[in-house]
Amino acid sequence: MFARMIIVTGIVGAIAAAGCSPETRYRTLSLFFDGVPDPAMQKPGAAGGGKGGTAATDPSGKPGYVSHGPYAAKLCEACHRGDDNSLLLPVEDLCLNCHVLNIKKKHIHGPVASGGCRACHHPHGSGKPFLLSSEPTTFCLTCHARAAVANQEVHRSAQGTQCTECHDPHGSDNDHLMR
């Protein structure tokens, strides 16, 4: 009990001695605790936490980067073994260990059916929504041929829209993964 009191007093003293600016508090607190929110990410106009993760700074310094929750919290052991960094489960099962995805559908998107979450999503972080590996407006054209998609009459009027406005990227009971 006495040791805890000394530690808490030391932390409070370090914060008080460091001054009151948010940046100084952040530097001091982050020495003692993981996951302290960076005040630079809280300022108006800064990159916020997008869908699919926690706001963070891209290792390359690009704004708008979003980290996967366990990665941002430095909970590597949620997915990796601590001794050799290998995955705890086969990659096909790993994401579904935490994420609930109803794949009991009549039609399943190919990457989902094969457990290939990483074909579309980055496991540690991304500058795109939902931790996608490229821009949502052109994402599906990474695998699906632009000419084949544009050749269909229904897609001619859909210029500039995201595929996921009409199609479910994981699975659907409707043909062509229609929502």
ABEGO torsion letter per residue (X at the ends): XAAAAAAAAAAAAAAAAAEABAAAAAAAAAAABBGBBBAAAABBGBBBBBBGBBBBBBAAGBBGBBBBAAAAAGBAAAABBAAAGBBABBAAAAAAAABBBBABBABBBAAAAAGBAAAABBAAEBABBGGBABBAAAAAAAABBAAAAAABAAAAAABGBBAAAABBAABBABBGGBX
